[in-house]
């Protein structure tokens, strides 16, 4: 079968005895990242634009301060979210998607379209 995009599954020269193949390394990385609880919510909410921590928390009902902070740190370490200190005295921090984070918009949009059509 001819491929029209990135490989979803790892390929090897060895014969595969199973009907299941291993996910490709890039797909496994993105599934691991987005599969963490609340990560998709954080990324999707930040697609609306830069926000402060409390605004972001209000936009994701049910997330705790601790988990939100953990996800923001993880996404910043991956280069997907930036932290900008706005007020040195009060320590207000604004969070935004970086160029790399914003590049996920087409994929998230397509997943949303798929969910609207296929998940009731």
Secondary structure, DSSP 8 states (H G I E B T S, - for coil): ---SSS-SB---SS---SS---B-HHHHHHHHHHHSTTHHHHHHHHTT--EEHHHHHHHSTT--HHHHHHHHHHHHHTTSEEEEEEETTTTEEEEEE-HHHHTTHHHHHHHHHHHHHH--
